Every structure is written in C-alpha cells, then in structure tokens.
C-alpha cells in the first residue's frame, strides 16, 4: 500500500469514527473513539499531512 492509499484509508476511518462519535450518547464510547481519532490524526501528521494541532479543530 502506498502513502496515498494509506492517507485515503485513514481519512475514511476518521469519517466513520466521527459518525459514531456524533451519534452516541455514551460518554465512555465517545471518549474512546475520540482517542482513536486523535491517533489517526497523528498518523496523518507523521505521513506529512498538514494538520492542526488538535483534531477537534478540523
């Protein structure tokens, strides 16, 4: 898998996470998924994508 494919899959994963985060009313699930999103955010950063310092600000 090349860099562009990785970035595309990470973006898809983040979009799926946001859907669940937005629809859950369970605080522990929301927090756990936000941590997963933050890790994917930093994966994008490590792959050279210009991202904000806080994923919530995107």
C-alpha positions, 0 to 999 in steps of 0.5 A: 500500500502506498502513502496515498492509499494509506492517507485515503484509508485513514481519512475514511476511518476518521469519517466513520469514527466521527459518525459514531462519535456524533451519534452516541450518547455514551460518554465512555464510547465517545471518549474512546473513539475520540482517542482513536481519532486523535491517533489517526490524526497523528498518523496523518501528521507523521505521513506529512499531512498538514494538520492542526494541532488538535483534531477537534479543530478540523 
